[in-house]
Amino acid sequence: MEAEYAYVEGEKIKGNSNVAVSYLEAIRELVEELEVKELVFQTDDYSGALLSEPVMIFVKVRGDISLAKAQARRILRELGYVKKDDLEEAFELAEKIESMPIEEVVRILKK
């Protein structure tokens, strides 16, 4: 599955698709101003995911939202922004949170 993507590196926007680069150029300022962490959408033909951590990246794929997010993580790893260990820690935390009572999750988030 080939994903179209664009990401912010310093002040520049780089990527493999003019559409993805144009999309990121158009919404970058708004995403930064509103401190958006994640923005996703799906149409009949494709899905898109914008993640702002550890760097802002937009990915467009033919498939569902979960595929777009997975491709974004894969691309971030390939670009060297995310180490495999970091992802494993995040997945372990997500699994723990799923089994915790909501009060415990809120307490952790407040820290």
C-alpha distances in whole Angstrom, upper triangle without the diagonal:
4,6,10,12,16,18,22,24,28,29,26,22,20,16,14,15,18,17,16,19,21,20,21,24,25,25,26,29,29,27,29,32,31,30,27,25,22,21,18,18,16,17,17,14,12,13,14,15,18,19,22,23,23,22,21,17,16,12,11,8,8,9,12,14,13,9,10,13,11,9,12,14,12,12,16,16,15,17,20,21,20,22,20,24,24,21,23,26,24,23,26,28,26,27,30,30,29,32,35,37,37,40,38,35,37,39,37,35,38,39
4,7,9,13,16,20,21,25,26,23,19,16,13,10,11,15,14,13,16,18,18,18,21,23,23,23,27,27,25,27,30,30,28,26,24,21,20,18,18,17,17,18,14,12,13,13,14,17,18,21,22,22,20,19,15,14,10,9,7,8,11,14,15,15,11,10,13,12,9,11,14,12,11,15,16,14,16,19,20,20,21,21,24,24,21,24,27,25,24,28,29,27,29,32,32,31,34,37,39,38,41,40,36,38,40,37,35,39,39
4,6,10,13,16,18,22,23,20,16,14,10,9,9,12,12,10,13,15,14,15,18,19,19,19,23,24,21,23,27,26,25,22,20,18,17,15,15,14,15,16,13,10,10,10,11,13,15,17,19,19,17,16,12,10,6,6,5,8,10,12,12,13,10,8,11,10,7,9,12,10,9,12,14,13,14,17,17,18,20,20,23,22,20,23,25,23,23,26,27,25,27,30,30,29,33,35,37,35,38,37,34,35,37,35,33,36,36
4,7,11,14,17,20,20,17,13,11,8,6,5,9,8,6,9,12,11,12,15,16,16,17,21,21,19,21,25,24,23,21,20,17,16,15,15,15,15,17,14,11,11,9,11,12,14,17,18,19,16,14,11,8,6,5,6,10,12,14,14,15,12,10,12,13,9,10,13,13,10,13,16,14,14,18,18,19,21,22,25,24,22,25,27,25,25,29,29,27,29,32,32,31,35,36,38,37,39,38,35,36,38,36,33,36,36
4,7,11,13,16,17,14,10,8,5,6,6,9,8,5,7,10,10,9,12,14,14,14,18,19,16,18,22,22,20,18,17,15,14,14,15,15,17,19,16,13,12,9,10,10,11,13,15,15,13,11,7,5,4,6,9,12,14,15,14,15,13,10,11,12,9,8,11,11,8,10,14,13,12,15,15,16,19,20,23,22,20,23,25,23,23,27,27,26,28,31,30,30,34,35,37,35,38,37,33,34,36,33,31,33,34
4,7,10,13,13,10,7,5,4,7,7,8,9,5,5,9,8,7,9,12,12,11,15,16,14,16,19,20,18,17,16,15,14,15,16,18,19,22,19,16,14,11,11,9,11,12,14,14,11,8,6,5,7,9,12,16,18,18,17,18,16,13,13,15,12,10,13,13,10,11,14,13,12,15,14,16,19,21,24,22,21,24,25,23,24,28,28,26,29,32,31,31,35,36,38,36,38,37,33,34,35,33,30,32,33
4,6,10,10,8,6,5,6,10,11,12,12,9,8,11,11,8,10,13,12,10,13,15,13,13,17,18,16,15,14,14,14,15,17,20,22,24,22,19,17,13,12,9,9,9,11,11,7,6,4,6,9,12,15,19,20,20,18,19,17,14,14,15,13,10,12,13,10,9,13,12,10,13,11,14,17,19,22,19,19,22,23,21,23,26,26,25,28,30,29,30,34,34,36,34,36,35,31,31,33,30,28,30,30
4,6,7,6,5,6,9,12,13,14,15,11,9,12,12,8,9,13,12,9,12,14,12,11,15,17,15,15,14,15,16,17,20,22,24,27,25,22,20,16,14,11,11,9,11,10,6,5,7,9,12,15,19,22,24,23,21,22,21,17,17,18,16,13,15,16,13,11,15,15,12,13,11,14,18,21,23,20,20,24,24,22,24,28,27,26,30,31,30,31,35,35,37,35,36,35,31,31,33,30,27,29,29
4,6,5,6,7,10,14,15,16,17,14,12,15,15,12,12,16,15,12,14,17,15,14,18,19,17,18,17,18,19,21,23,26,28,31,29,25,23,20,18,15,14,12,12,11,7,8,10,13,15,18,21,25,26,26,24,24,23,20,19,20,18,15,16,17,13,12,14,14,11,12,10,14,17,20,22,20,21,24,25,23,26,28,28,28,31,33,32,33,37,37,39,37,38,36,33,33,34,31,29,31,30
4,6,8,10,13,17,18,18,20,17,14,17,17,14,13,17,16,13,14,17,16,13,17,19,17,18,18,19,21,23,26,28,31,34,32,28,26,22,20,17,16,13,14,12,9,10,12,15,18,22,25,28,30,29,27,27,26,23,22,23,22,18,19,20,17,15,17,18,14,15,13,16,19,23,24,22,23,27,26,25,28,30,29,30,33,34,33,35,38,38,40,38,39,37,34,34,35,32,29,30,30
4,7,10,13,17,18,17,18,16,13,15,16,12,11,14,14,11,12,15,15,13,15,18,17,18,19,20,21,23,25,28,30,33,31,28,26,22,21,17,17,14,16,15,11,11,13,15,19,22,25,29,30,30,27,28,27,24,23,25,23,20,21,22,19,17,20,20,17,18,16,20,23,26,28,25,26,29,29,28,30,33,32,32,35,37,35,37,40,40,42,39,40,39,36,35,36,34,31,32,32
4,6,10,14,14,14,15,13,10,12,14,11,9,13,14,11,13,16,16,14,17,20,19,19,19,20,20,22,24,27,28,31,29,26,24,21,19,16,16,15,16,15,12,11,12,14,17,19,22,26,28,28,26,27,26,22,22,23,21,18,20,21,17,16,19,18,15,17,16,19,22,25,27,25,25,29,30,28,30,33,32,32,35,37,36,37,41,41,43,40,42,40,37,37,38,35,33,34,34
4,7,10,11,10,12,10,6,9,10,8,7,11,12,10,12,15,14,14,17,19,18,18,18,18,18,19,21,23,24,27,25,22,20,17,16,13,14,13,15,15,11,9,9,10,13,15,19,22,24,25,22,24,22,19,19,21,18,15,17,18,15,14,17,17,14,16,15,18,22,24,26,24,24,28,28,26,28,32,31,30,33,35,34,35,39,39,41,39,40,39,36,36,37,35,32,33,33
4,7,9,9,12,9,7,10,12,10,10,14,15,13,16,18,17,17,20,22,21,20,19,19,19,20,21,23,24,27,24,21,20,17,16,14,15,15,16,15,12,11,9,11,12,14,17,21,23,24,22,23,21,18,18,19,16,14,16,16,12,13,16,14,11,14,14,17,20,22,25,23,23,27,28,26,28,31,31,30,33,35,34,35,39,39,41,40,41,40,36,37,38,36,33,35,35
4,6,8,10,7,6,10,11,10,11,14,15,14,18,20,18,19,22,23,22,20,20,19,18,18,19,21,22,24,21,18,17,14,14,13,14,15,17,16,13,12,9,9,10,11,14,17,20,21,19,20,18,15,16,17,13,12,15,14,10,12,15,13,11,15,15,17,20,22,25,23,22,26,27,25,27,30,30,29,32,34,34,34,38,39,41,39,41,40,36,37,39,36,33,36,36
4,7,9,8,8,11,13,12,14,17,18,17,21,22,21,22,25,26,25,23,22,21,20,19,20,20,21,23,19,17,17,15,15,15,17,18,19,19,16,15,12,11,10,11,13,15,18,20,19,20,18,15,17,17,13,13,16,14,11,14,16,14,13,16,17,19,22,23,26,25,24,27,29,27,28,31,32,31,33,36,35,35,39,40,42,41,43,42,38,39,41,38,36,38,38
4,5,5,6,9,10,11,12,14,16,16,20,21,20,21,24,25,24,22,22,20,19,18,18,18,19,20,17,15,15,13,14,15,17,18,20,21,17,15,12,10,10,9,12,14,17,19,19,20,18,15,17,18,14,14,17,17,14,16,19,17,16,20,20,22,24,25,29,27,26,29,31,29,29,33,33,32,34,37,36,36,40,41,43,41,43,42,39,39,42,39,36,39,39
4,6,5,6,8,10,10,12,14,15,18,20,19,21,24,24,24,22,23,21,19,19,19,19,19,21,18,16,16,15,16,16,18,19,22,22,19,16,14,12,12,12,14,17,20,21,21,23,21,17,20,21,18,17,20,20,17,19,22,20,19,22,22,24,27,29,32,30,28,32,34,31,32,36,36,34,37,39,38,38,42,43,45,42,45,44,40,41,43,41,38,40,41
4,6,5,6,9,10,11,13,14,17,18,17,20,22,23,23,21,21,19,17,16,15,16,16,18,15,13,13,12,14,14,17,18,21,22,19,16,13,10,10,9,12,14,17,18,18,20,18,15,18,20,17,16,20,20,17,19,22,21,20,23,22,24,27,29,32,30,28,31,33,30,31,34,34,32,35,38,36,36,40,41,42,40,43,42,38,39,41,39,36,38,39
4,5,5,6,9,10,11,12,15,16,15,17,20,20,20,18,18,16,14,14,14,15,16,18,15,13,12,9,11,10,13,15,17,18,15,12,9,7,7,7,11,14,16,17,16,18,16,13,15,17,14,12,16,16,14,15,19,18,17,20,19,21,24,25,28,26,24,28,29,26,27,31,31,29,32,34,33,33,37,38,39,37,39,39,35,35,38,35,32,35,36
4,5,5,6,9,10,10,14,15,14,16,19,20,19,18,18,17,16,16,17,18,19,22,19,16,16,13,13,12,14,15,17,18,14,11,10,8,10,11,14,17,20,20,19,21,19,16,17,19,16,14,18,18,15,16,19,18,16,19,18,21,24,26,29,27,25,29,30,28,29,32,32,31,34,36,35,35,39,39,41,39,41,40,36,36,39,36,33,35,36
4,5,5,6,9,10,13,14,14,16,18,19,20,18,19,18,16,17,17,18,18,21,19,17,16,14,14,13,16,16,19,20,17,14,12,10,12,12,16,18,21,21,20,23,21,18,19,22,19,17,21,21,18,19,23,22,20,23,22,24,28,29,32,30,28,32,33,30,31,35,34,33,36,38,36,37,40,41,42,40,42,41,38,38,40,38,35,36,37
4,5,5,6,8,11,12,12,14,16,17,17,15,16,15,12,13,13,15,16,19,17,14,13,10,11,10,13,14,17,19,16,12,11,8,10,10,14,17,18,19,17,20,19,15,16,19,17,15,19,20,17,18,22,22,20,23,21,23,26,28,30,28,26,30,31,28,29,32,32,30,33,35,33,33,37,38,39,36,38,38,34,34,37,35,32,34,35
4,5,5,5,9,10,9,11,14,15,15,13,14,13,12,13,14,17,18,21,19,17,15,11,11,9,11,11,14,15,12,9,8,7,10,11,15,18,20,20,17,20,19,15,16,18,16,14,17,18,16,16,19,19,17,20,18,20,24,25,28,25,24,28,28,25,27,30,29,28,31,33,31,32,36,36,37,35,37,36,32,32,34,32,29,31,32
4,6,5,8,10,10,12,14,15,16,15,16,16,15,16,17,20,21,24,22,20,18,15,15,12,14,14,17,18,14,11,11,10,13,15,18,21,23,23,21,23,23,19,19,22,20,17,20,22,19,18,22,22,20,22,20,23,26,28,31,28,27,31,31,29,30,34,33,31,35,36,35,35,39,39,40,38,39,39,35,35,37,35,32,33,34
4,6,8,8,10,12,13,14,15,14,16,16,14,16,16,18,19,23,21,19,18,15,15,13,15,15,18,20,16,13,13,12,14,15,19,22,23,23,21,23,23,19,20,23,21,19,22,24,21,21,25,25,23,25,23,25,29,31,33,30,29,32,33,30,31,35,33,32,35,37,35,35,39,39,40,37,39,39,35,34,37,35,32,33,34
4,6,5,6,9,10,11,12,11,13,12,11,13,14,17,19,22,21,19,17,13,13,10,12,12,15,17,14,11,11,10,13,15,18,21,22,21,19,21,22,18,18,21,20,17,20,22,20,19,23,24,22,24,21,23,27,29,31,27,26,30,30,27,28,32,30,28,32,34,31,32,36,36,36,33,35,35,31,31,33,31,28,29,31
4,6,5,6,9,10,10,10,12,12,12,14,16,19,21,25,24,21,18,15,13,10,11,10,13,14,11,8,10,10,14,16,20,23,24,23,20,22,22,18,18,21,20,16,19,21,19,18,21,22,20,21,19,21,25,27,28,25,25,28,28,25,27,30,29,28,31,33,30,32,35,35,36,33,34,34,31,30,32,30,27,28,29
4,6,5,6,9,10,10,13,14,14,17,19,22,24,28,27,24,22,18,17,13,14,12,15,17,14,11,13,14,17,19,23,26,27,26,23,25,26,22,21,24,23,20,22,25,22,21,24,25,23,24,21,23,27,29,31,27,27,31,30,27,30,33,31,29,33,34,32,33,37,36,37,34,35,35,31,30,32,30,27,28,29
4,5,5,6,8,8,12,13,12,15,17,20,22,26,25,23,20,17,15,12,13,12,15,17,15,12,14,14,17,19,23,25,26,25,21,24,25,21,20,24,23,20,22,25,23,22,25,27,24,26,23,24,28,30,31,28,27,31,30,27,29,32,30,28,32,33,30,31,35,34,35,31,33,33,29,28,30,29,25,26,28
4,6,5,6,5,8,9,9,13,15,18,21,25,24,21,18,15,13,9,10,8,12,14,12,9,11,11,15,17,21,24,24,22,19,21,22,18,17,20,20,17,19,22,20,18,22,24,21,23,19,21,24,26,27,24,23,27,26,23,25,28,26,24,28,29,27,28,31,31,31,28,30,30,26,25,27,26,22,23,25
4,6,5,7,9,11,12,16,18,22,25,28,28,25,22,18,16,12,11,8,11,13,11,9,12,14,17,20,23,27,27,25,22,23,24,21,19,22,22,18,20,23,21,19,22,24,21,22,19,20,24,26,27,24,24,27,26,23,26,28,26,25,29,30,27,29,32,32,32,29,30,30,26,25,27,25,22,23,24
4,6,8,11,13,14,18,20,24,26,30,30,27,24,20,18,15,14,12,14,16,15,13,16,17,20,23,26,29,29,27,24,26,27,24,22,25,25,22,23,26,24,22,26,28,25,26,22,24,27,30,30,27,27,30,29,26,28,31,28,27,31,32,29,31,34,33,33,30,30,31,27,26,27,26,22,23,24
4,5,9,11,12,15,18,22,24,28,28,25,22,19,17,14,13,11,14,16,15,13,16,16,20,22,25,28,28,25,22,23,25,22,20,24,24,21,22,26,24,22,26,28,26,26,23,24,27,29,29,26,25,29,27,24,26,29,26,25,28,29,26,28,31,30,30,26,27,28,24,23,25,24,20,20,22
4,6,9,11,15,18,22,24,28,28,25,22,18,15,12,11,8,11,13,12,11,14,15,18,21,24,27,27,24,21,22,23,20,18,22,22,19,19,23,22,19,22,25,23,23,19,20,24,25,26,22,22,25,24,21,23,25,23,22,26,26,23,25,28,27,28,25,25,25,22,21,22,21,17,18,19
4,6,7,11,14,18,21,24,25,21,18,15,12,9,8,7,10,13,12,10,12,13,15,18,21,24,23,21,17,18,20,17,15,19,19,16,17,21,20,18,21,23,22,22,19,19,23,24,25,21,20,23,23,19,21,24,21,20,24,25,22,23,27,26,26,23,25,25,21,20,22,21,17,19,20
4,7,10,14,17,21,24,24,21,17,14,11,8,6,5,7,10,10,9,11,12,14,17,19,22,21,19,15,16,18,15,13,16,17,13,14,18,17,15,18,21,19,20,16,16,19,20,21,17,17,20,19,15,17,20,18,16,20,21,19,20,24,23,24,21,23,23,19,18,21,19,15,17,19
4,7,10,14,17,21,21,17,13,11,7,6,5,6,9,11,11,9,10,10,12,14,16,19,18,15,12,13,14,12,10,13,14,11,12,16,16,15,17,20,19,20,17,16,20,20,21,18,17,20,19,16,17,20,18,16,20,21,19,19,23,23,24,22,24,24,20,20,22,20,17,20,21
4,7,11,14,17,18,14,11,8,6,5,7,9,12,15,14,11,10,9,11,12,14,17,16,14,10,12,14,11,10,14,14,12,14,17,17,16,19,21,21,22,19,19,22,23,24,21,19,22,22,19,20,23,21,19,22,24,22,22,25,26,27,24,26,26,22,22,25,24,20,23,25
4,7,11,14,14,11,7,6,4,6,9,12,14,17,16,13,12,9,10,10,12,14,12,10,7,9,11,9,8,12,13,11,14,17,16,17,20,21,21,23,20,20,23,23,25,22,20,22,23,19,20,23,22,19,22,24,22,21,25,26,27,25,27,27,24,24,27,25,23,25,27
4,7,10,11,9,6,5,7,9,12,15,18,20,19,16,14,11,11,10,11,12,11,9,7,10,12,9,11,14,14,14,17,19,19,19,22,24,24,26,23,23,26,26,28,26,23,25,26,23,22,26,25,22,24,27,25,24,27,29,29,27,30,30,27,27,30,29,26,29,30
4,7,8,6,4,6,9,12,15,18,21,23,22,19,17,13,12,10,10,10,8,7,6,10,11,10,12,14,15,15,18,19,20,21,23,24,25,27,25,25,28,27,29,27,24,27,28,25,24,27,27,24,25,28,26,25,29,30,31,29,32,32,29,30,33,31,29,32,33
4,5,5,6,9,12,15,18,21,24,26,25,22,19,16,14,11,11,9,9,9,10,13,13,12,15,17,17,18,21,22,22,24,26,27,27,30,28,28,31,30,33,31,28,30,32,28,27,31,31,27,29,32,30,28,32,34,34,32,36,36,32,33,36,35,32,35,37
4,6,8,12,15,18,21,25,27,29,28,25,22,18,16,13,11,9,9,9,12,15,14,14,17,19,19,20,23,23,24,26,28,28,29,32,31,30,33,32,35,33,30,32,33,30,29,32,33,29,31,34,32,30,33,35,36,34,38,38,35,36,39,38,35,38,40
4,7,10,14,17,21,24,26,28,26,23,20,17,14,10,9,6,7,9,12,14,13,13,16,18,17,18,21,21,21,24,26,26,27,30,29,29,31,30,33,32,29,31,33,30,29,32,33,29,31,34,33,31,35,37,38,36,39,39,36,37,40,38,36,39,41
4,7,10,14,17,20,22,24,23,20,17,13,10,7,6,4,6,7,9,12,10,9,13,14,13,14,18,18,18,20,22,22,23,26,25,25,27,27,30,28,25,27,29,26,25,29,29,26,28,31,30,29,32,34,35,34,37,37,33,34,37,35,33,36,37
4,7,10,13,17,19,21,20,17,14,11,8,6,6,6,6,6,5,9,8,6,9,12,11,12,15,16,16,18,20,21,21,24,22,22,25,24,27,25,22,25,26,23,22,26,26,23,25,28,27,25,29,31,32,30,33,33,29,30,34,32,29,32,34
4,7,10,13,16,18,16,13,10,7,6,4,6,9,9,8,7,10,9,6,8,11,10,10,13,15,14,15,18,19,19,21,20,20,23,23,25,23,20,23,25,22,21,25,25,22,25,27,26,25,29,30,31,29,32,32,28,29,32,30,27,30,31
4,6,10,12,14,13,10,8,6,5,7,9,12,11,10,7,9,9,6,6,9,9,7,10,13,12,13,16,17,17,19,17,17,20,20,22,20,17,20,22,18,18,22,22,19,22,25,23,23,26,27,29,27,29,29,25,26,29,26,24,27,28
4,7,9,12,10,7,6,4,6,9,12,15,15,14,10,12,12,9,8,11,11,8,11,13,12,12,15,17,16,18,15,16,19,20,22,19,17,21,21,18,19,23,22,20,23,25,23,23,27,28,29,27,29,29,25,25,28,25,22,25,26
4,6,8,8,6,5,7,9,12,14,18,17,16,12,13,13,10,8,11,11,8,9,12,12,10,13,16,15,15,12,13,16,17,19,16,14,18,18,15,16,20,19,17,20,22,21,21,25,25,27,25,27,26,22,23,25,22,20,22,23
4,6,5,4,6,9,12,15,18,21,21,19,16,16,17,14,12,14,14,11,11,15,13,11,14,17,15,15,12,13,16,18,19,16,15,19,19,16,18,21,19,18,22,23,22,23,27,26,28,26,27,26,22,22,24,22,19,21,21
3,5,6,8,11,13,17,19,23,22,21,17,17,18,15,12,14,14,11,10,13,13,10,12,15,13,13,9,10,13,15,16,12,12,16,15,13,15,18,17,16,20,21,20,22,25,25,27,25,26,24,21,21,23,20,17,19,19
4,7,9,12,14,18,20,24,24,22,19,18,19,16,14,15,15,11,10,13,12,8,11,13,11,10,7,8,11,14,14,11,12,15,15,13,16,18,17,17,21,22,21,23,26,26,28,26,28,26,23,23,24,21,19,21,20
4,6,10,13,16,19,23,23,22,19,19,19,16,14,15,14,11,11,13,11,8,11,13,11,11,8,10,13,16,17,14,15,18,18,16,19,22,21,21,24,25,24,26,29,29,31,29,31,29,26,26,27,24,22,24,23
4,7,10,14,17,21,21,20,17,17,17,14,13,15,14,10,11,14,12,10,13,15,12,14,11,13,16,18,20,17,17,20,21,18,20,23,22,21,25,27,25,26,30,30,32,29,31,30,26,26,28,25,22,25,25
4,7,10,13,17,18,17,14,15,14,11,10,12,11,7,9,11,9,8,12,13,11,13,11,12,16,18,20,17,16,20,21,18,20,23,23,21,25,27,25,26,30,30,32,30,32,31,27,28,30,27,24,27,27
4,7,10,14,15,14,12,13,13,9,9,12,10,7,11,12,10,11,14,15,14,16,14,15,19,20,23,20,18,22,23,20,21,25,24,22,25,28,26,27,30,31,33,31,33,32,29,29,31,29,26,29,29
4,7,10,11,12,10,11,10,6,8,10,7,6,10,11,9,11,14,14,14,16,15,16,19,19,22,20,18,21,23,20,20,24,24,22,25,28,27,26,30,31,33,31,34,33,29,30,33,30,28,30,31
4,7,9,10,9,11,9,6,9,11,9,9,13,13,12,14,17,17,17,20,19,19,22,22,25,23,21,24,26,23,23,27,27,24,27,30,28,28,32,33,35,33,36,35,31,32,35,33,30,33,34
4,6,8,8,10,7,6,9,10,8,10,13,13,13,15,17,17,18,21,20,20,23,22,25,24,21,24,26,23,22,26,27,24,26,29,29,27,31,33,35,33,36,36,32,33,36,34,32,35,36
4,7,9,11,8,8,12,13,11,13,16,16,16,19,20,20,22,24,24,24,26,25,28,27,24,26,28,26,24,28,29,26,28,31,30,29,32,34,36,35,38,37,34,35,38,36,34,37,38
4,7,8,6,7,11,11,11,13,15,15,16,19,20,21,22,25,24,23,25,24,27,26,22,24,26,24,22,26,26,23,25,28,27,25,29,31,33,32,35,35,31,33,36,34,32,35,36
4,6,5,7,9,10,11,13,15,16,17,19,20,21,23,25,24,22,24,23,26,24,21,22,24,22,20,23,24,21,22,25,24,22,26,28,29,28,31,31,28,29,32,30,29,32,33
4,5,5,6,9,10,11,13,14,15,17,18,20,21,23,21,20,22,21,23,22,18,20,22,19,18,21,21,18,20,23,21,20,24,25,27,25,29,28,25,26,29,27,25,28,30
4,5,5,6,9,10,11,12,14,15,17,18,20,21,20,18,20,18,20,19,15,17,19,16,14,18,18,15,17,20,19,18,21,23,25,24,27,27,23,25,28,25,24,27,28
4,5,5,6,9,10,10,12,14,15,16,18,20,19,18,19,18,21,19,16,18,20,18,16,20,21,18,19,23,22,21,24,26,28,28,31,30,26,28,31,28,27,30,31
4,5,5,6,9,10,11,12,14,15,16,18,17,16,19,18,21,19,16,19,21,18,17,21,21,19,21,24,23,22,26,27,29,28,31,30,26,28,31,28,26,29,30
4,5,5,6,9,10,11,12,14,15,17,15,14,16,15,18,16,13,15,17,14,14,17,18,15,17,20,19,19,23,24,26,25,28,27,23,25,27,24,22,26,26
4,5,5,6,9,10,11,12,14,15,14,13,14,13,16,14,11,13,16,13,12,16,17,15,17,20,20,19,23,24,27,26,29,28,24,26,28,25,24,27,28
4,5,5,6,9,10,10,12,14,14,13,15,14,17,16,13,16,18,16,16,19,20,19,20,24,23,23,26,28,31,30,32,31,27,29,31,28,27,30,30
4,5,5,6,9,10,10,12,11,11,13,14,16,15,12,15,17,15,15,19,19,18,20,23,22,23,26,27,30,28,31,29,26,27,29,26,24,27,28
4,5,5,6,9,10,11,9,8,10,10,13,11,9,12,14,12,12,16,16,15,18,20,20,21,24,25,28,27,29,27,24,26,27,24,23,26,26
4,5,5,6,9,10,10,9,10,10,13,12,10,13,15,14,14,18,19,18,20,23,23,23,26,28,31,30,32,31,27,29,31,27,26,29,29
4,5,5,6,9,9,9,11,12,15,14,13,16,18,17,17,21,22,21,23,26,26,26,29,31,33,32,34,33,29,31,32,29,27,30,30
4,5,5,6,5,6,9,10,13,12,11,14,16,14,16,19,19,19,22,24,24,25,28,29,32,30,32,30,27,28,30,26,25,28,27
4,5,5,6,5,6,7,10,10,9,12,14,14,15,18,19,19,21,23,24,25,27,29,32,31,33,31,27,29,30,27,25,28,27
4,5,8,8,9,10,13,13,13,15,18,17,18,21,22,22,24,27,27,28,31,32,35,35,37,34,31,33,34,30,29,32,31
4,6,8,10,12,15,14,14,17,19,18,20,23,24,24,26,28,28,29,32,33,36,35,37,35,32,33,34,30,29,31,30
4,6,7,10,12,11,12,15,17,17,18,21,22,22,25,26,27,28,31,32,35,34,35,33,30,31,32,28,27,30,28
4,7,10,12,10,11,14,15,14,17,19,19,20,23,24,24,26,29,29,32,31,32,30,27,28,29,25,24,26,25
4,7,8,6,7,11,11,11,13,16,16,17,19,21,21,23,26,26,29,28,30,27,24,26,27,23,22,25,23
4,5,5,7,9,10,11,13,15,16,17,19,20,22,23,25,26,30,29,31,28,25,27,27,24,23,26,24
4,5,5,6,9,10,11,12,14,15,17,19,20,21,23,25,28,28,30,27,25,27,27,24,23,27,25
4,5,5,6,9,10,11,12,14,15,17,18,20,22,23,26,27,28,25,23,25,25,21,22,24,23
4,5,5,6,9,10,11,12,14,16,17,19,21,21,25,24,26,23,20,22,22,19,18,21,20
4,5,5,6,9,10,10,12,14,15,17,19,20,23,23,25,22,20,22,23,19,19,22,21
4,5,5,6,9,10,11,12,14,15,17,19,22,23,24,21,19,22,22,19,19,23,21
4,5,5,6,9,10,11,12,14,16,17,20,20,22,19,16,19,19,16,16,19,18
4,5,5,6,9,10,11,12,15,15,19,18,20,17,15,17,18,14,14,17,17
4,5,5,6,9,10,11,13,15,18,18,20,18,15,18,19,16,16,20,19
4,5,5,6,9,10,11,13,16,17,19,16,14,17,18,15,16,19,18
4,5,5,6,9,10,11,14,14,16,13,11,14,14,11,12,15,15
4,5,5,6,9,10,13,13,15,13,10,14,15,12,12,16,16
4,5,5,7,9,13,14,16,14,12,15,17,14,15,19,19
4,5,5,6,10,12,13,11,9,13,14,11,13,16,16
4,5,5,8,9,11,8,6,10,11,9,10,14,14
4,6,8,9,12,11,9,12,14,13,14,17,18
4,7,9,12,10,10,13,14,14,15,18,19
4,6,8,6,7,10,11,10,12,15,16
4,5,5,7,9,10,11,13,15,16
4,5,5,6,9,10,11,12,15
4,5,5,6,9,10,11,13
4,5,5,6,9,10,11
4,5,5,6,9,10
4,5,5,6,9
4,5,5,7
4,5,5
4,5
4
